[in-house]
C-alpha cells in the first residue's frame, strides 16, 4: 500500500490523504526544482 499525505498548502489549512494498492500503481515520479521558486512535485500514474 502506498500512502500520500500532505499538510497544508500555500495560504490554506487543509490536508490531503490518499492511499493506493501497489498493484494499481503504474509509475511514480518525484521532481525537485531548486531556486527562487523551489518546489517538490509528485506524479503518479495508476492503472484502471
Secondary structure, DSSP 8 states (H G I E B T S, - for coil): -EEEEEEEETTEEEEEEEEE-GGGEEEEEEEEE-STT-EEEEEEEE--
